[in-house]
Amino acid sequence: MKKLLLLLVTTVTINAAAQLQKTEPPFWYSGMQNPILQVMFYGKNISQYDVSVSNNIVITNVQKTENPNYVFVTIDTKNVPASDFVFSFKNKNKIAFTQKYSLKARKKDSALRQGFDSSDMIYLIMPDRFANGNPNNDSTHDTAEKADRSQPGSRHGGDIAGIVKNLDYLKELGATALWSTPLCEDNDARGSYHGYGQSDVYKIDPRYGTNDDYLKLSSELHKRDMKLILDYVTNHWGDHWMVKDLPTYDWLHQFPGYEQSNYRMTTQFDPNTSAIDQKYCVDGWFVKSMPDLNQANPLVLNYLIQNAIWWIEYADLDGFRVDTYSYCDKAGIAKWTKAITDEYPHFNIAGEVWMHDQAQMAYWQKDSQIGAIQHYNSHLPTVMDFTLHDAISSVFNEDKAEWDKGMVKIYENFTNDFLYPDINNILVFAENHDTNRFNQIYKNDFKKYQMAMTLIATVRGIPQLYYGSEIGMAGDKGKGDPDIRHDFPGGWAGDANNAFTRSGRTQEQQQFFDFTAKLFNWRKNATVIHHGKTTQYLPQDNVYVYFRHNEQQSVMVVLNNSTETRTIKTNRFAENIRDSQSGKEVISGKTIDLKSDISIEPKSVYILELN
């Protein structure tokens, strides 16, 4: 009789345990600055159970929602060493099941990790379009969209193995940090290759590889003294498993259901805006397939904070780029950002604030005096210089200087640097995965490419290069996003052209690559570029001159955007040239005499290290 009773209890316990489908975060870390951890348990009718925990760990709160399939258990991990412990679930009938949970040890000095900064060059890739290192995972049984390289908007099979295989190419190019568009699972039926409609934010998409593969990518980058930046999405998800069974109605912004954003981010700070316009900007969905997350819901916000911190610890990350940053609830995204930077004071986060006015962009940077007018601080270390990008996208076709055309556009961009509280923490770029490709705009004009790359490599801030720029890849945004996201040649077996190797590149690809690699490898050790001051001079005859300088070094940059050879008088720049007699040109190695006038060919550049 006793044996029968024991068998009955054991059977019920196993059936109860089978109800637990998800535990998130799946594990955590000991010794965090913020010791409070909220663990979400998901399973059928799990809220009917009472919860306790072993090891004398204190439960500070148990929160149940209108959905009985969720329970959020908050514990205090202060002074709890790395260890395993057990959550126990009981109902009124005393039938219990348990769930093992782990606090893991952190890496040494994890909190002091150094994020990306102005000494870095960030290389941006779309992993599905970069390289296919493992054809066996191109399509998987548990994901909806299958690989079809013949369709521009489908998945093509690029993966983490392909990235790892080509890290030495990035090293040779002069990149010091890798930003990949999202790698977590995106199980949308169509167009999932971009990764921004995530369906599981604790799991690498199996078509890219496994979580362990991502750890390997991190490790291999760090072996090469390179950094890893994760593209984080706080604003929305895709076909996420939780959207199918929401913890709370207000986990998402609902109207009810879907309404599209008006995309007018100015409503976030416009003192004259209407409430309805501001609501549709923040609460409206980016697109119908991307449910909009409600960061004003404390459960949602905490879920996103813990998920972000989990990835930093788990994958040993060096930074985030945050998608659609300025579409989020202002107060919520500021709390999210501060929670991360409180935990990691030297970690960097770049937010996508895609606006076309510098005061509006500066509003979103940490400690902005503009934001302070409205008592707002985003705590965001880095914003992106979209106004510089706007100028770069047209200026090199403006051969004649006018009041508002030609290199004065670039000059004027930097006159507003005073608006930013930390001007070295601004991302500078000629193109990215959402813009028209530079070499499409300028028809693969190598001289114009030289001017643009020289600019982003030598001005203040953190330069970012989009994959393929360095081999002359083009693409027309007007034809749709897939056209600006071509496969990197040589990333797939059987590609006729392999641009990853010198022997496989065309003559034009090699010309672009050689210049880019020489420029950015020089920049690696050019501390005056990383942290120096800027002095710029009004452009004359479409020639723009500026200096990057500190007490020890000075670099003079000359860009001739005209179609004629120009002669510039060096005595105009005496305050920066000072006693220097000559300058060594970085790319050609030639010595340029600074005691006399300088002649510079049409559509060309000088980068002069002053002697």
N, C-alpha and C positions, 0 to 999 in steps of 0.2 A: 504494500500500500504506500509506503514512504517513497519507494522508487517511482511509482506511478505519478505521485504528486510532484516530485522533483522534475520528472519529464514534462509534465503539464506546464509548470512554471517556466521552465527553460524554453519551451516552444513559444509561449506567449511573449517572452522577453525578446526572442529573436525576431518575431513578427513586428513587435514594436520598434525594434532597432531598424528594421527595414524601412520604416517611415522617414527616417532622417536622410534627406537627399543631398543637402548642401550644408557645409559649414564654412563661413567666410568671415575674416581671413582664415585660410586653411591651417595656419600656424602663425606665431608671432615671435617677437624677439625680447629678450630680457635686457634690462638696463636702459630703456628708452627714457628720454627726458620727461615725456608725458607718460606716466605709468598706467593711465586709464585706457582700457581696451574694451571695445564693444564687439562681441561675437554674435553673428547672425546665424541662427539655426533655421533650416527650412525643411519641412516635411509635412505630410498630411496630418492636419489637426494637432500639430505639435504644441500649440498653445494650451492644450488641456493639461499638460504636464507641469508639475512643479520642478524647479531646477536647483541643484546644489552642486558644489565643486569641492574637490579634495584639496589636500596639502595646506589646509588653513588659509586658502586664498579667499579674499573677501569679495562677495558679490555686492556691488553698490546699487544695482538697479536691474530689474527685469521688466522689459517693456513689451507688451503685447499690442497688436494692432487689430483693425477690423477684419483682417484676413487671418483665420485661425491657423494657417500653415506657416506662420512666422513667429519667432520669438527672438528678441534682442537682449542679450545678457551682458551686462557691464561688470567687469572685474577690475580690481586694483592690483597691478603687478609690481608695485614698488617693493624693492628688496627681495623679490622672488627670483631665485637663480634660474639659469637655463635648466629646464627639467620638463618631464612629462607629468601631466595631471589628468584628472577625469571629471567630466561633467556627468552628473546623474540626473535622470528624468524619472519622475514618479507621478502616478495619477492617484485618484482617490482609493483605488483598489490595491495600492501598494505594489503594482506591477511596474518594474523599472527597467530601463535600458541605459547604457552608458556610452559616452563618446570621449575617446582619448584626445587630448590636446597637448600641443608642445610649445614651450618657449625656447627658442634657439639662442645660442650665443652669437653676439654681433662680431663682425670683423673688428680688428684692432683699429682704434681711432675712427670708427665709422662716422661718428657725428661730425668729425672735422674734415671730411672729404672735401676736396677742392673741385668746384664745378668748372665748367668751361668759362673762358673769359677772353679779353681782348688779345691775349697771346695766341689764341687758337684760330685755325681755319676750319670751319664746319663744312663737311661734305654731306649733302642731302640726297638720299636715294628713295625711290619707290621700290621696295624689295621684290614685288612681283615682276618688275621690269628690268631688274639689274642683272641677275645671273641665276641660272638653274643648276644648282649643285647636286640635287637629288631628284631625278625624274620620277622616282617611285612615289613621291608624295604630291605630284601635280594635282591629282584628284583623290579624294578620300571618301569612304562610305558614309562618314558621319557629317559631311558638309554638303550643302545644296549645289553650289555652282561648281561645275567641272571645268578643267582647263581646256581652252580652245584658242590656240595662238593665232588662228586665222581670223579671229574676230577682235578688232581693236579694243572693244570695251569689255572683253572677257578676261578671265585669269589666264596668265601665260606661263606660270610655273616657276618664276623666280622664288628663291627661298634663302633661309639663313645659311645653309651650306654653301650656296653660291657667293654670299657676302664674305664668309670666312675665307673661301678659296682665293678671293681677290683683295684681301686686306693689304697685301704688299704693294699692289697697284696704287691704293690710296696713299700708302706711306711714301711711295716714290713721287706721287703727285704733290706732296706737301701738306696733305690734310692731317689735322691733329685731333679731329673729333668727327664722329659719325652720327648724323641724325637720320633715322629711318622713319618714314611714315608708319602708322600703327601696324604692329605685328600681332596683336591679340586677335582672337577669333572674330571674324566677321562672316556671319552665316546668311547674309542676304542672298536671295536667289539670283540676282543680277547685279553686276557692277561692284562686286565685293572686293575687287583687287586693290582699291584704294585704302581699305581698312578703317574708315572713319565711322562705319556703322557697326560698332562692336556688339557681339552677342555673348561674350564671356570675358570679363576683364581680369580674370586670374589665369587665363589659359592662352598660350601662344596658338595661333591658328595652325592646325595640323598640316595645312598645305605649305606652311613656311617651315615646319619642324616641330620640335617639342620645347617645353620649358627648359630642359637641360641643354638643348641646342642654343637657346638664347644665352644661357649662362656661359656656354663655350665662346660665343661671340664676344661677350663682355671680357672674358679672360684673355682671349687672343688680342683684342684691342689693347688691353692694359699691358700685355707683354711688349707691345710696340710703342708704349708711352702715348697711346691714343685714348680718347674719351668716348663714352657712349651716352647718347641723348635719346630718351624715350619720348615719343610723340603722344602726349596725354590728351584725352578728350573729356572735359568736365561738363560740356554743354548738352550732350545728347548721347544716346546709344542707338543701336540698330535693332535687329531682331533678337534682343537680349532675352535670355530665359526668364528673367524676372518680370519683364514687360507682359509676358503671357499670364502671370499670376501676381499682380502688383501687391506689395506689402501694404500700401495705403493708396487711396485714390489720388492723393496729392503728391505721390512719388514723382509723377510727371505733371507738367503743365497741361491742363485740359480745359476745353472751352464749352461743353465737354468734347473730348476727343481732339481732333486735329484742326489747327488753324496755322497758317504759314506766317513766319516772321516777316515784318516789313523791312528788316535789315537796316533800319535807321538807327545806328548806334549812337548818334548824337542825342537821341532822346534820353540817354543815360545821364547826361549832365546839363541838358538844355534847361535853363531856369524857366522858360516859357512853354515847355512842352505840355501837352495834354496827357492825362492819365491813361487814356485808351491807347495812344500812340506808344507811350513807354511800355505799356503792357504787351502790345503786339511785337515790339522789338525783343523783349526779354523772354516772354512766355510763348511766343509763336515758335513753331517748329522750323528748323532750318530747311528741311524738306520732309515730305510726308512719310518717308521710310526711316526717319531718324527722330524717334520720340524725344521730347525736350525734357531734360531733367530739372527738377525743382530744388536748387541749392538752398532755398529758404527753408526747406524741410530739414530739421536737425538730423533725422535718420539718414537722409540722402547725403547731406554734407559730410557727416561722419564716415559714412561708407566710402565716399570718394577720397577723403583724407587718408583713411587707413589703407585703402587700396594703393594710393600713390606711395605712401611710406613703405608699404610692403614690397613694392617693386624696387625701390631704392636699396633697401637692405638685401633683398633676395638676389637681385641681379647686379649689385654693386654699381649703381648708376652714377653718372657724373652730371646729369642735368635733365630737365624737361623742356620741351617745346609744347606749349598748350594751345590747342586748336580753338578757334572762335572764342577767345578769352573774353572779349568785351561784349559778347551776347549774354553772358551769364548774369545771374542775380549779383548786383554789385557788392552787397554786404557779404553774401555767401562766398563769392570767389576770393574776396580779400581774406576771409577767415581761412579758407583752404590754403591759400598761398602762405599766410603767416604761420599756420600750423607746420608746414613743411620747412620753412626757413628758420623757425624757432628750433626745430629738431636738428637741422643741418645749416648752420649760419653761413657756410661758404658755398653752399649748393646754389646753382644758378637755374633760373626758370625764365624762358623767353615766351612771352605771350603774343599771340597773333592779334594785333590791334590794327586791322586793315582800314586805315582812315587816310585822308588826304590833306590833313591840316596838322601842323606840328604841335600847336597848342593842345589839340584834341588827343594826339598820341601821347604827348608828355603827361597829360592828365592821368594816364594809367601807370606811369612808372612810380616805383616806391619813393615816398617822401616828396611827391610833387607839390610844389607850392600852388600850382593851379588847382589840383585836387583839394588842397587844404582849404581853399576858399569855400568849398562845400563840405568841409570837415570829413573829407574822404581820403583814405590811403589804401591803395590796392596791395601794397607790400610786394609788388611784382618787380624783380630786379631789372629785367631786360624787356624792352619793346623793340619793334622792328621798324626800320627806317623806310616806310613805304613812300614818303615824299621823295627821297633820293632815288628809289626805284622808278618812280614816275618820271623824274628828270632823265635818268639813264635811258629810259625807253624811247626817247625822242631826240635827245640833245645831239647825238653824233651824226644825225642827218641834217642838222642846222648849220650849214657851212659858213653862213655869213652872220656876223654878230649884229644883233639888234638890241633894243632896249630890254626886251624880255625873252630873247631867244639866243641860243648859243650857250657858251660856257657860263654865262651869268646865271643860268638856271642852277647850275651846281653850286656856284658861289653863294647864291641867295639861300640855298638849302641850309648851308652851314652858318649863315648869319643868325639863325634862330636856335642855335645850340644852347643858348642861355636858358631856354625853356626846360631843358632836361636836367634833373638833379644829378644824374650820373651818365655823362655823355659817352664814356668808354663802354658802358653797358647798353649798347644799341646794336642791333643786328643789321648789317649792310649787305646788300645783295643786288644782282642784276636781274635775277629771275628765280622762280621757284616752281613747285608742282602745280600751282594754280594760275600762273601768268603765261602770257605769250612768251615764246622762247626768244632769247636775245638774238640768236643767229638766224631766226626767222625774220625778225624786224630788220636786221642789217644785212641780210642775204650773204651770210658767212664772210663778211668783210673783215679780214684778219686785223687790219689796222684799227678798225673801230672796236674790235674785241680787245685788242691790246690796251686801248684807252680805258675801256670799262673795267677790265681786270686790274689795271694799275690803280684806278680810282678806289675800288673796294678793298684792294690790298694795302693801301697806304693812308687812307683817311682814318679818323677815329672810329672806334667801334670794333665789332666782331664780324669778320667777313664770312659769308656763306656762299658756297658754290653748289649749283644744282648739277646732278650727275649728267655727264655727256657734254656740258659746256666746253670742257677741256679738249674735246675732239671735234668740236664744231657741230654738234647735234642741233637740229632745228625742229620746229613744230608749230603749227598754226592753231592757236586757241580758238579761232573762229570756226574751225572744223570740229570742235568738241575737245573735251579734256584728254581723251586717249591720244590725240595727235601731239600733245606736249609731253607725253609719257611713253615714248617709244622704247622698245627693248634696246638695251645696251648691246652693241654689236660684239659678238664673241662670247656672250653670256650663255649661249645655247649650243649644244653639240650640233655640228653641221652648219653653223653660221659661216657664210662665205667670207666675212670680214671679221677679224678678231682684233678689236681696238685695245684689248687688255695688254697686248704685247707689242714691242717695237716692230718686230718682224711682220706682225699682222696688220699694222696700221697703214692707211693710205698716206700719201705725201702730205695732203692737207691736214689729216688727223694728227700726224706727227708734228707739223708746224704749230698747231694749236697746243698740243700737249707739251712740247718742249718749252714754249714760252710760259705756260701756266705753271709747270713744275719748277722752273727756275725762279719765277717770281715768288711763289709761296714757300719754297724751301728757303729762299733768302729771308722771307718775312719771319720764319720760325725763330731766328736769333736776333731780329731787329727790335730790341727792346724800346728804342725810341719811337717806333711805330706803335708798339703795344700800349705805351703809357705816356708818351710825350705830348707836349702842347702843340697846338696848331696855330700858325700864322698864315693867313691867306691874303692874296692881292687881287684887286679888281681885275677881271680879265680885260685884256687889250687885244684887239684884232682877233678875237676868238682864241686867244692863248691864255690859259689859266695856270697860275703859279702859286704853289703853297709850300710851306715848310713844316715838317714835323721835327720837334727839337726838345732837348732837355739840357741839363748843364754840361753833359759830356759829348753829346752827339747832335748832328743836324743833318736832315735829309731834305733835299730840294726836289720837288716834283714839278715837271713842266709838261702840260698837255696842249698840243697844238691841234685844235679842232677845225682849223681852216683848210682850204684846199691849196694853199700856197705856202711856200717856205717863209718862215718868219724869223726876223732877227730881234732879239730882246736885249735891252740894255741892262746889264747886271747892276749898275749903280743904284737902280731903283730898289734893289733888295738888300742894300747895305746893312740894314738893321739885323738881318738874319745871316747874311754871308760873313759879315765881320772880317776877320783876318784870314779867312780861307782863301787859298790861292787857286784851288782846283777842286773838282769833284769827280769821283769814279762812278761811271754809269753802270748800274747794277746788272742790266741784261747783257749789254755788249762788252762790258769790261773796259771800255775806252775811258780815257781821262779827258775831261772837259775843262778848259782854261776859264776861270771865273774872273780874271782880271780884265777881260775884254768882252765884247758883245758875244752872245750865243746865237748860233743859227740852228734852227730846228725844222726838219722836213714836214710836209703836209701830213695831217692825220697821224701824228706820231707822238712819242712820249720820251721823256728822260726821267730817270730816277737817279739822283746824284747824291752819293754819300760824300759830304764835304770833308776835305782834308784840313 
